[in-house]
Amino acid sequence: MTASVFDILSLNCRKIILNDYRTRIRIGAYDHERRAAQPVAVTVELWVSYAFGAQKRLNDVYDYTRIVETIETVAARGHIDLQEDLVDQVITALFSDARVRAVRVRTAKPQACDAAESVSVETFRARPLD
């Protein structure tokens, strides 16, 4: 039986989840979306390498406030046309920490479609598995 990427990640990674972080981002390809920032919810799942039982202090673990800081830093760079670009930029920034083995990012724009709760884009990336 072949192990899935998630089975392999679960062997030596801790999963950190930021659920529906709400912020306002200048995002959208349409003219009416370019006028002002709009609400966006961002969910991030992050798989981080760790040594079981070795974490005793904040400095020993991945500080999840970095996820929020990363989202806000990407958003502060200026207008982003597509959710796909936002997701890719957040993933790229999170991978700057070598402990991060995999990332799933989902963005949701609640004002994108009146007949739906939101319109979302989700991407998963993993470093090559050892």
N, C-alpha and C positions, 0 to 999 in steps of 0.2 A: 504494500500500500504506500502511495506517495503522500508525504506530509505536505500540507498547505503552508504558504508563507506565514500564516497566523500561528500554526502549530510550532513552526521553527522560532518565530519571534517570542512566543510564550515561554520558551525554554530559558532565555536569559535576559528578557526585557521586562520592564515595568511599564504598564500602560497608564498614561495620564490623559484625562479627558477634560476639555473645557467645553461645556455645553451651552450653546446658544448665547454666546457673548454678544450683547447688543451694543452697537455703536452707530455713528453716523459717518457715512463715507461718500465722497464725491465719486459716484460711479454711474455709468450708463452711456450707451451709444446714441441715444435719442436726444434731440435738442432740449426737450422739457426736462430731461434728467441732468443736463449740464448746468442748470440754473442754481441748484443748491444741493447740499449733501442730503442723502436719504438714509433711512434706517436699513441696517443690514445686520443679520444675525450670523455669527460665525461659530461653527463647532470644529474643534481640533482634537484629533486623537493622535497621540504621540507615543511611540514605543522607544524607550530609553534603556540602554545597556546598564546593568547594575550587577553588583556582587551581593548575593543574598546575605542579609544580616549585617552588612558592613556599614549601612547608613545609620548614623547616630545624631547628626546635626544637619542643619539646612545646607551647609556647604558641601555635604556628602551626597546630596540628591539634586536632581534637576529642579530648579525653582520654577514652578508653573507660572509665576508672574511674568516670566520671559515670554510666554505665549501671548499674553495680552499686550505687552510692550511691542512685540513683533508686529502684531496686527495694527496697532496704532502707528508704528513707524512706517509701515507700508502705506497706510492710508494717508499719512501726512506728506507723502512725496508728491501728491497732486492727483488730478482727475485720472480715473482708470475707466476705460471704455467698457470692458467686459468682466463679468464675474470670473471667467476662466483665467484671465490675467491676474486678478486679485488672488485667486487660489494658488496659482503657480508662484507668484511672488512671495506669498506667506510660506509656502513649502520650501522654496529656495533659501529663504532667510533662516528658517528653523533648522535646516540641514547644516548651517554654519557651525553648529555644535556637534562635535564628533561623536558624542554619546547618543545622539538621535539616530536610531536605526530605521525607523519608518514613520510616515506621517500621512494622516488622512485629514483633509480640510473640506468642509462643506460651508458654502455661503448661501444665505437665503435673503431674497429681497421681498419683503411683505407687500410692497406697493406695486410690484411689477405686473400683477394680473388681478383685476377686481374679482374674478370668479374663483380665485384660488387663495389659499392661506399665504403662499409665497411661491416664488420660483427659485430653485436651488441648483447649484453646481457643486459637484463633489469630485475630488481627485485623490488617489492613493499613490504614494511613492515609497519605495523601500531601497535601501542600499543593497548592494549584492550580499546575499546571504552566505555566511561562512560554512 
